[in-house]
C-alpha cells in the first residue's frame, strides 16, 4: 500500500478488482441470452447500452474513490472531439437518426466500459485468470444452452437461425472465445491443464460440428500466436495441449459424422466439398456480400450513413451484415470517421512506443494471451464480421481494455 493511499481506498480498489470479473460474466450472459432472439430490437439495444454505460461509469467513479483516476492527455481529448464531430455528421446523414441513436449510445457505452476495464486492470492486485473464468462460465453456458435449443431442429442446418434462441455463426464465434479462454487458463495455471484441454476440445467440437470455418481459423491463429510469443518451456506445453484438444475434437466430430448421429455438414465435409469443386463456392457468397457493401459505401463515402447503417437488404428482403468490420465501419462512419479512428490508434501506439508495446505483449503470459485473443478476434471480424452483435462487441471492448492495461504496465 502506498503511503498516500489510505486503507479504505485500498479496500475499495480490491473490492472492484474482485467483483469486476463476476459483474462482467453476469453482464455477458445477459447480453447473449436476451439479445440473441431479438437482435434488431432497438429498444432492447438502448436498454443494454444504458446498463453497460452505468456499469462502466460506476467502475470509473469507484476507481476515483480509490484514488486511482484515469488521466487522458490533452491531445487525446482533441482527437476524441474530432471523432465525436465526425460521428455527429454521420448521425445527421442517417435516413433515420432516431433509429440510429440506440447503436450510437451502445458504442459510447462500450468505450466507457473499455476505459473502466483499463483502470481496473491497472490495479496491483489484478490478475487475468478470474476474467478468463468469467468468460468460460458465462459464454460456455450460452453455448451449451444454444446446443440444447438446436437439438430438436436436426438434421442439417447451415449458418442461419435455428430454433428460437441462436444463430449458428454467433454461437460458433462465442465458442471460439470460450476455447481461447479455456486454453489461457491452462497456460496460467498448470493445475487446470486437464480441465482446460477438455473445455477447449468441447468448444472445438461445437465449432467443427457446426461447419464454422471462420471461428476454427480464428482459434488456430490464436494458438499460433500464443506459441510464437511464449517462452520455450511454455511453448511446448501449450502446443501439446492445443494439439491434444484439436485431435480429440476432430475425432469426436468424425465419429459423430460416420455414425450418423450428427447429419449437419461439419467443417471437414465443407472443406472437402469445396476442394472437389475446385474452390468454387468457398467464398462466393461472402465476396458477393462484400461487393454489395462496397457499393453501399460509395453512396455516402465520406461520413457514411450513421450507426446501424450496415444492414444489407437482399432482393428477398433478407437483412444481412457485410461480414467485414472495416466495411461495416465505412458504411456507418465513412472514410473520415475510419481515418480518425486509425489516426487515434496510431498516435496512441506512437505515444506508448511501438517497441515497448511489443515487449508488453511478450513479457507476461497475460500479455501473450490477450494479444492472441485480440488479433484472432480482429481476424474473425474481417472474414465473419461478428462485431455487429452486442455480446461480441462487449467481449471485444473488455479484451481491448485489458490488453491496453497489460501491454503498457511496464511504463507505470
C-alpha positions as CSV (number, residue, x, y, z in Angstrom):
1,X,0.0,0.0,0.0
2,X,1.4,3.3,-1.0
3,X,1.7,6.0,1.8
4,X,-0.7,8.4,0.1
5,X,-3.4,5.7,-0.3
6,X,-5.4,5.1,2.8
7,X,-6.7,1.7,3.9
8,X,-10.3,2.5,2.9
9,X,-9.2,3.4,-0.7
10,X,-7.2,0.1,-0.9
11,X,-10.2,-1.8,0.3
12,X,-12.4,-0.2,-2.4
13,X,-9.8,-1.0,-5.1
14,X,-9.5,-4.6,-4.0
15,X,-13.3,-4.9,-4.0
16,X,-13.5,-3.6,-7.5
17,X,-10.8,-6.0,-8.7
18,X,-12.5,-9.0,-7.2
19,X,-16.1,-8.2,-8.2
20,X,-15.4,-6.9,-11.7
21,X,-15.0,-10.3,-13.4
22,X,-18.2,-11.5,-11.8
23,X,-20.1,-8.5,-12.9
24,X,-18.7,-8.8,-16.4
25,X,-19.7,-12.5,-16.5
26,X,-23.3,-11.8,-15.5
27,X,-23.5,-8.9,-18.0
28,X,-22.1,-11.1,-20.8
29,X,-24.5,-13.9,-20.0
30,X,-27.4,-11.4,-20.0
31,X,-26.3,-9.9,-23.3
32,X,-26.0,-13.3,-25.0
33,X,-29.2,-14.7,-23.5
34,X,-31.6,-11.8,-24.0
35,X,-30.1,-10.2,-27.2
36,X,-30.0,-13.3,-29.3
37,X,-33.7,-13.8,-30.1
38,X,-34.3,-10.1,-30.8
39,X,-31.2,-8.8,-32.5
40,X,-33.0,-6.0,-34.3
41,X,-34.9,-4.7,-31.3
42,X,-33.6,-1.1,-31.0
43,X,-35.4,-0.5,-27.6
44,X,-33.6,-3.6,-26.2
45,X,-30.3,-2.3,-27.7
46,X,-30.8,1.1,-26.0
47,X,-31.6,-0.6,-22.6
48,X,-28.4,-2.6,-22.8
49,X,-26.4,0.5,-23.8
50,X,-27.7,2.2,-20.6
51,X,-26.8,-0.9,-18.5
52,X,-23.3,-1.1,-19.9
53,X,-22.9,2.6,-19.5
54,X,-24.0,2.5,-15.9
55,X,-21.6,-0.4,-15.2
56,X,-18.7,1.4,-16.8
57,X,-19.5,4.8,-15.1
58,X,-19.9,3.1,-11.7
59,X,-16.5,1.5,-12.0
60,X,-14.9,4.8,-13.0
61,X,-16.4,6.5,-10.0
62,X,-15.3,3.8,-7.7
63,X,-11.8,4.0,-9.1
64,X,-11.9,7.7,-8.4
65,X,-12.9,7.0,-4.8
66,X,-9.9,4.6,-4.5
67,X,-7.7,7.5,-5.8
68,X,-6.7,5.7,-9.0
69,X,-8.0,8.3,-11.5
70,X,-7.6,7.7,-15.3
71,X,-5.9,10.7,-16.8
72,X,-6.2,11.4,-20.6
73,X,-3.6,13.6,-22.3
74,X,-4.8,16.9,-23.7
75,X,-4.1,16.0,-27.3
76,X,-6.2,12.8,-26.8
77,X,-9.2,14.9,-25.9
78,X,-8.7,16.8,-29.3
79,X,-8.9,13.5,-31.2
80,X,-12.0,12.5,-29.2
81,X,-13.6,15.8,-30.1
82,X,-12.9,15.3,-33.8
83,X,-14.2,11.8,-33.7
84,X,-17.4,13.0,-31.9
85,X,-17.9,15.7,-34.5
86,X,-17.4,13.2,-37.4
87,X,-19.9,10.8,-35.7
88,X,-22.4,13.6,-35.3
89,X,-22.2,14.4,-39.0
90,X,-22.7,10.7,-39.7
91,X,-25.7,10.7,-37.5
92,X,-27.2,13.7,-39.3
93,X,-26.8,11.8,-42.6
94,X,-28.7,8.8,-41.3
95,X,-32.0,8.2,-43.0
96,X,-33.5,7.9,-39.5
97,X,-31.3,9.5,-36.8
98,X,-33.8,8.3,-34.1
99,X,-33.3,4.7,-35.1
100,X,-29.5,5.2,-35.2
101,X,-29.5,6.6,-31.6
102,X,-29.5,3.3,-29.7
103,X,-26.4,1.9,-31.5
104,X,-24.6,5.3,-31.1
105,X,-25.4,5.1,-27.4
106,X,-24.1,1.5,-27.4
107,X,-20.8,2.5,-29.0
108,X,-20.3,5.2,-26.4
109,X,-21.2,2.9,-23.6
110,X,-18.7,0.3,-24.8
111,X,-15.9,2.9,-25.0
112,X,-16.7,3.8,-21.4
113,X,-16.7,0.1,-20.4
114,X,-13.3,-0.4,-22.1
115,X,-11.8,2.6,-20.2
116,X,-13.2,1.3,-16.9
117,X,-11.8,-2.1,-17.5
118,X,-8.4,-0.5,-18.4
119,X,-8.5,1.3,-15.0
120,X,-9.4,-1.9,-13.1
121,X,-6.6,-3.9,-14.8
122,X,-4.0,-1.2,-13.7
123,X,-4.6,-2.2,-10.0
124,X,-1.6,-4.0,-8.4
125,X,-3.8,-6.9,-7.3
126,X,-5.4,-7.5,-10.7
127,X,-4.9,-10.9,-12.5
128,X,-6.2,-12.3,-15.8
129,X,-7.4,-15.7,-14.5
130,X,-10.7,-14.5,-12.9
131,X,-11.6,-12.8,-16.2
132,X,-11.0,-15.9,-18.2
133,X,-13.0,-17.9,-15.7
134,X,-15.9,-15.4,-16.2
135,X,-15.7,-15.8,-20.0
136,X,-15.7,-19.6,-19.8
137,X,-18.6,-19.7,-17.3
138,X,-20.9,-17.2,-18.9
139,X,-20.2,-17.8,-22.6
140,X,-19.8,-21.5,-22.1
141,X,-23.2,-21.7,-20.6
142,X,-24.6,-19.7,-23.6
143,X,-23.1,-22.3,-26.0
144,X,-24.5,-25.2,-24.1
145,X,-28.0,-23.7,-23.9
146,X,-27.8,-22.9,-27.6
147,X,-26.9,-26.6,-28.3
148,X,-30.0,-27.7,-26.4
149,X,-32.1,-25.3,-28.3
150,X,-30.7,-26.6,-31.7
151,X,-31.2,-30.3,-30.9
152,X,-34.9,-30.5,-31.9
153,X,-34.1,-28.9,-35.3
154,X,-31.7,-31.5,-36.6
155,X,-31.0,-32.7,-39.2
156,X,-29.0,-30.2,-41.2
157,X,-28.8,-26.5,-40.6
158,X,-26.3,-24.3,-42.3
159,X,-25.4,-20.9,-40.8
160,X,-28.9,-19.4,-40.3
161,X,-31.2,-19.1,-37.4
162,X,-32.0,-22.4,-35.8
163,X,-34.8,-22.7,-33.2
164,X,-35.8,-19.6,-31.2
165,X,-32.6,-18.8,-29.5
166,X,-29.4,-18.8,-31.5
167,X,-27.8,-18.1,-34.8
168,X,-25.2,-20.8,-35.6
169,X,-22.4,-18.5,-36.6
170,X,-22.9,-16.4,-33.5
171,X,-22.7,-19.5,-31.4
172,X,-19.5,-20.6,-33.1
173,X,-17.9,-17.2,-32.6
174,X,-18.7,-17.4,-28.8
175,X,-17.4,-21.0,-28.8
176,X,-14.1,-19.7,-30.2
177,X,-13.7,-17.2,-27.3
178,X,-14.5,-19.8,-24.7
179,X,-11.9,-22.2,-26.3
180,X,-9.3,-19.4,-26.2
181,X,-10.1,-18.5,-22.6
182,X,-10.0,-22.2,-21.5
183,X,-6.6,-22.6,-23.2
184,X,-5.4,-19.5,-21.5
185,X,-6.5,-20.8,-18.1
186,X,-4.4,-23.9,-18.7
187,X,-1.4,-21.8,-19.5
188,X,-1.8,-19.6,-16.5
189,X,-2.4,-22.4,-14.0
190,X,-0.8,-25.8,-14.6
191,X,-3.3,-27.5,-12.2
192,X,-6.1,-26.6,-14.6
193,X,-4.4,-28.2,-17.7
194,X,-6.7,-31.2,-18.0
195,X,-9.9,-29.2,-17.5
196,X,-8.6,-26.6,-20.0
197,X,-7.9,-29.2,-22.6
198,X,-11.3,-30.7,-22.1
199,X,-13.1,-27.4,-22.3
200,X,-11.1,-26.4,-25.4
201,X,-11.9,-29.7,-27.1
202,X,-15.6,-29.4,-26.3
203,X,-15.8,-25.9,-27.8
204,X,-13.8,-27.1,-30.9
205,X,-16.4,-29.9,-31.3
206,X,-19.1,-27.3,-31.4
207,X,-17.2,-25.2,-33.9
208,X,-16.3,-28.1,-36.2
209,X,-19.6,-29.9,-36.0
210,X,-21.5,-26.7,-37.0
211,X,-19.3,-26.3,-40.1
212,X,-18.0,-22.9,-39.0
213,X,-14.7,-22.3,-40.7
214,X,-14.1,-18.7,-39.6
215,X,-14.1,-19.4,-35.8
216,X,-11.9,-22.5,-36.4
217,X,-9.3,-20.4,-38.3
218,X,-9.5,-17.8,-35.5
219,X,-8.7,-20.4,-32.9
220,X,-5.8,-21.8,-34.9
221,X,-4.5,-18.2,-35.3
222,X,-4.9,-17.7,-31.5
223,X,-2.9,-20.9,-30.8
224,X,-0.2,-20.0,-33.3
225,X,0.3,-16.5,-31.8
226,X,0.5,-17.9,-28.2
227,X,3.1,-20.4,-29.3
228,X,5.0,-17.7,-31.1
229,X,5.1,-15.3,-28.1
230,X,5.6,-17.9,-25.4
231,X,8.9,-18.9,-23.9
232,X,10.3,-22.3,-24.8
233,X,9.0,-24.4,-21.9
234,X,5.5,-22.9,-22.0
235,X,5.5,-23.1,-25.8
236,X,5.9,-26.8,-25.7
237,X,3.3,-27.2,-23.0
238,X,0.7,-25.1,-24.9
239,X,1.5,-26.8,-28.2
240,X,0.8,-30.2,-26.7
241,X,-2.4,-29.1,-25.0
242,X,-3.7,-27.4,-28.2
243,X,-2.8,-30.4,-30.4
244,X,-4.5,-32.8,-28.0
245,X,-7.6,-30.7,-27.8
246,X,-7.8,-30.4,-31.6
247,X,-7.3,-34.1,-32.2
248,X,-9.9,-35.0,-29.6
249,X,-12.4,-32.6,-31.2
250,X,-11.6,-33.9,-34.7
251,X,-12.0,-37.5,-33.6
252,X,-15.3,-36.8,-31.9
253,X,-16.7,-34.9,-34.9
254,X,-15.6,-37.6,-37.3
255,X,-17.2,-40.3,-35.1
256,X,-20.5,-38.4,-34.9
257,X,-20.5,-38.0,-38.7
258,X,-19.7,-41.6,-39.5
259,X,-22.3,-42.9,-37.1
260,X,-24.9,-40.6,-38.5
261,X,-25.7,-39.1,-35.1
262,X,-24.8,-35.6,-36.5
263,X,-26.0,-35.0,-40.0
264,X,-25.0,-31.4,-40.3
265,X,-22.1,-30.9,-42.7
266,X,-19.1,-30.4,-40.4
267,X,-16.1,-28.2,-41.2
268,X,-14.2,-31.1,-42.8
269,X,-17.0,-32.1,-45.1
270,X,-17.4,-28.4,-46.2
271,X,-13.7,-28.1,-46.9
272,X,-13.7,-31.4,-48.8
273,X,-16.7,-30.4,-50.8
274,X,-15.2,-27.1,-51.7
275,X,-11.9,-28.8,-52.8
276,X,-13.9,-31.2,-55.0
277,X,-15.5,-28.2,-56.7
278,X,-12.1,-26.6,-57.4
279,X,-12.6,-23.9,-54.8
280,X,-15.8,-22.6,-56.3
281,X,-18.4,-21.6,-53.7
282,X,-15.9,-21.4,-50.8
283,X,-16.3,-17.7,-50.5
284,X,-18.5,-16.7,-53.4
285,X,-21.4,-15.7,-51.1
286,X,-19.1,-13.8,-48.8
287,X,-17.4,-12.0,-51.7
288,X,-20.9,-11.1,-53.1
289,X,-21.8,-9.5,-49.8
290,X,-18.5,-7.5,-49.8
291,X,-19.3,-6.2,-53.3
292,X,-22.7,-5.2,-52.1
293,X,-21.3,-3.5,-49.1
294,X,-18.7,-1.6,-51.2
295,X,-21.5,-0.4,-53.5
296,X,-23.3,0.8,-50.4
297,X,-20.2,2.6,-49.1
298,X,-19.9,4.6,-52.4
299,X,-23.4,6.1,-51.8
300,X,-22.0,8.1,-48.8
301,X,-18.3,7.6,-48.8
302,X,-17.1,10.4,-46.6
303,X,-19.2,10.3,-43.4
304,X,-21.3,7.2,-44.0
305,X,-24.9,6.9,-43.1
306,X,-24.7,6.8,-39.3
307,X,-24.6,4.0,-36.7
308,X,-26.8,1.0,-37.5
309,X,-26.5,1.7,-41.3
310,X,-24.6,-1.6,-42.0
311,X,-27.7,-3.7,-42.8
312,X,-27.7,-5.1,-46.4
313,X,-31.2,-5.8,-47.7
314,X,-31.3,-8.5,-50.3
315,X,-33.9,-8.8,-53.1
316,X,-35.9,-11.3,-51.0
317,X,-36.0,-8.8,-48.1
318,X,-33.3,-10.8,-46.2
319,X,-31.3,-8.4,-43.9
320,X,-27.6,-9.3,-43.8
321,X,-24.5,-7.6,-42.4
322,X,-21.3,-7.1,-44.5
323,X,-19.3,-9.8,-42.7
324,X,-16.3,-7.4,-42.5
325,X,-15.8,-4.9,-39.7
326,X,-13.9,-2.4,-41.9
327,X,-16.8,-2.3,-44.4
328,X,-19.2,-2.1,-41.5
329,X,-17.4,1.0,-40.1
330,X,-17.2,2.6,-43.6
331,X,-20.9,2.1,-44.1
332,X,-21.6,3.7,-40.7
333,X,-19.0,6.4,-40.3
334,X,-17.4,6.8,-43.8
335,X,-13.8,7.3,-44.8
336,X,-13.4,10.4,-42.5
337,X,-14.5,8.5,-39.4
338,X,-12.4,5.5,-40.1
339,X,-9.3,7.6,-40.7
340,X,-9.8,9.4,-37.5
341,X,-10.1,6.1,-35.6
342,X,-6.9,4.9,-37.3
343,X,-5.2,8.2,-36.5
344,X,-6.1,7.9,-32.9
345,X,-4.8,4.3,-32.7
346,X,-1.6,5.3,-34.5
347,X,-1.0,8.2,-32.2
348,X,-1.6,6.1,-29.1
349,X,0.8,3.5,-30.3
350,X,3.5,6.1,-31.1
351,X,3.0,7.7,-27.7
352,X,3.3,4.4,-25.9
353,X,6.2,3.3,-28.1
354,X,5.8,0.5,-30.6
355,X,8.8,-1.4,-29.2
356,X,7.6,-1.1,-25.7
357,X,4.1,-2.3,-26.6
358,X,5.7,-5.3,-28.4
359,X,7.7,-6.0,-25.3
360,X,4.5,-5.7,-23.2
361,X,2.8,-8.3,-25.5
362,X,5.6,-10.8,-24.9
363,X,6.7,-10.0,-21.3
364,X,3.9,-11.8,-19.4
365,X,1.5,-14.7,-20.1
366,X,-1.4,-12.2,-19.7
367,X,0.1,-10.0,-22.4
368,X,0.6,-13.0,-24.7
369,X,-2.9,-14.4,-24.2
370,X,-4.7,-11.1,-24.6
371,X,-2.6,-10.2,-27.7
372,X,-3.5,-13.5,-29.3
373,X,-7.2,-13.2,-28.4
374,X,-7.4,-9.6,-29.8
375,X,-5.6,-10.4,-33.0
376,X,-7.8,-13.5,-33.6
377,X,-11.0,-11.6,-32.8
378,X,-9.9,-8.9,-35.3
379,X,-9.2,-11.5,-38.0
380,X,-12.5,-13.2,-37.4
381,X,-14.2,-9.7,-37.7
382,X,-12.6,-9.3,-41.1
383,X,-14.0,-12.6,-42.5
384,X,-17.1,-13.2,-40.5
385,X,-17.9,-9.8,-39.0
386,X,-19.4,-10.7,-35.7
387,X,-18.7,-7.3,-34.2
388,X,-22.1,-6.0,-35.2
389,X,-23.6,-8.3,-32.5
390,X,-23.8,-6.8,-29.0
391,X,-22.2,-9.7,-27.0
392,X,-19.3,-9.8,-29.4
393,X,-18.8,-6.1,-29.1
394,X,-18.9,-6.2,-25.3
395,X,-16.3,-9.1,-25.3
396,X,-14.0,-7.2,-27.7
397,X,-14.3,-4.0,-25.6
398,X,-13.4,-5.8,-22.4
399,X,-10.5,-7.6,-24.0
400,X,-9.2,-4.4,-25.6
401,X,-9.3,-2.6,-22.2
402,X,-7.4,-5.4,-20.5
403,X,-4.9,-5.6,-23.3
404,X,-4.1,-1.9,-23.2
405,X,-3.5,-2.0,-19.4
406,X,-1.3,-5.1,-19.6
407,X,1.0,-4.1,-22.5
408,X,1.5,-0.6,-21.1
409,X,2.0,-1.7,-17.5
410,X,5.8,-1.6,-17.7
411,X,5.6,2.2,-18.2
412,X,3.9,2.9,-14.9
